[in-house]
Amino acid sequence: MTVVKEESGQEDADGNGGMPGGDGDGYVPSRRRLDRERYKRARARRATAVAAVSTLVTGAVLYLVVVNAPGWPRTKETFFNGEYAREAFPKVLEGLWLNVRLLLICGAAVLVLGMLIAVARTLRGPVFFPLRALAAAYTDFFRGLPLIINLMIVVLGVPALRLQGVTVDPVLLGGTALTLTYSAYVAEVFRAGIESVHPSQRAAARSLGLTNRQALRHVVLPQAVRRQVPPLLNDLVSLQKDTGLVSIGGAVDAVRAADIIVGRSLNYTPYIVAGLVFVALTIPMTRFTDWVTARMDRRRAQGGAL
C-alpha cells in the first residue's frame, strides 16, 4: 500500500494523476495542469485582443477610404439621410409585419409540401413510378426557374386568366409562388435526409412487424428530419429575405413601403433602412442555425444520438 501511495503522489506531481485518495481527500489539480490552464487562458486573451485590434484597424481603414472618396458627400445625402431614415423607419416596420406573416405561413406550407414531395420521390416499386416522375419533374422545374420569374408568372399571370373563384390578392399569389419554389429546395433536403438513413434501420423495423408506412413514419423520417435541421433552417433564412419580393405585385411590405417613399423623394435612404431591418431580423435566425449545427456536430463527434 505504501508503494502505491508513493507512485500516486509522484504521478500527481508529474501532472498525470490528481485523483482523490482513498482517505476521502478532494481532487487537487497538479502544478503542471494549472500551468497548462493558465497558458490556455493567456493565449485565448491574446487571441481576443489581436482579433479586436485587427477588426478596429480594418474598420478604421474602410471608414477613411469611404469618407474620403470624391463622391462621398453626395452618396451620404442620397443613401444615409437621417431625415428620410426617421420618416421611413415606422412605415418599414409596419410593412415588415407582412413579411413576418408570410414567413410563418409559407414556412409551414413549404415544410409540409416539401416532405410530401420527398416521400413521393423515395417510394419504392414500379407502381409508384408515375408519382416519382412527377415529384422529380416538380423539383427540377422549380429549382431551375428563377424565383423572380416565378413570382411574375403567378402574381401577374394568374389574374390575367380571369378564372372564377381564383384570388387576385398579390399577397396570397406571392406566398403561393414562394411556396412552390422553396418546396422544391426543401424536398431535396428531406430526400437527402431520408436516403442518409441506413437501410438496416428500415429492415430492423420491418423485422419487428412494422409495415413500410409505419417504418417510414416512426423510424426513417424522425432520423432524417433530425439530421437535416441545419439546412432546413438555412432555407427558412433565405425564405425570410425573399418575402420582400412579393412587393412586385403591389403588396405593401417593408420593401414596398420603402419604395413608396423613394418614389416620392428620390432619396434612397429608405432602401437602406429596409435592408437593415431585414438584416436585424435575419441575424438571430442565422446565429440560431449556427448554434444548432455546432451542437449536432459536437454530439456526433461524441458518438451521441443526433
Secondary structure, 3 states (H helix, E strand, C coil): CHHHHHHHHHHHHHCCCCCCCCCCCCCCCCHHHHHHHHHHHHHHHHHHHHHHHHHHHHHHHHHHHHHCCCCHHHHHHHHCCHHHHHHHHHHHHHHHHHHHHHHHHHHHHHHHHHHHHHHHHCCCCHHHHHHHHHHHHHHHHHHHCCHHHHHHHHHHHHHHHCCCCCCCCHHHHHHHHHHHHHHHHHHHHHHHHHHHCCHHHHHHHHHCCCCHHHHHHHHHHHHHHHHCHHHHHHHHHHHHHHHHHHHHHCCCCHHHHHHHHHHHHCCCHHHHHHHHHHHHHHHHHHHHHHHHHHHHHHHHHCCCCC
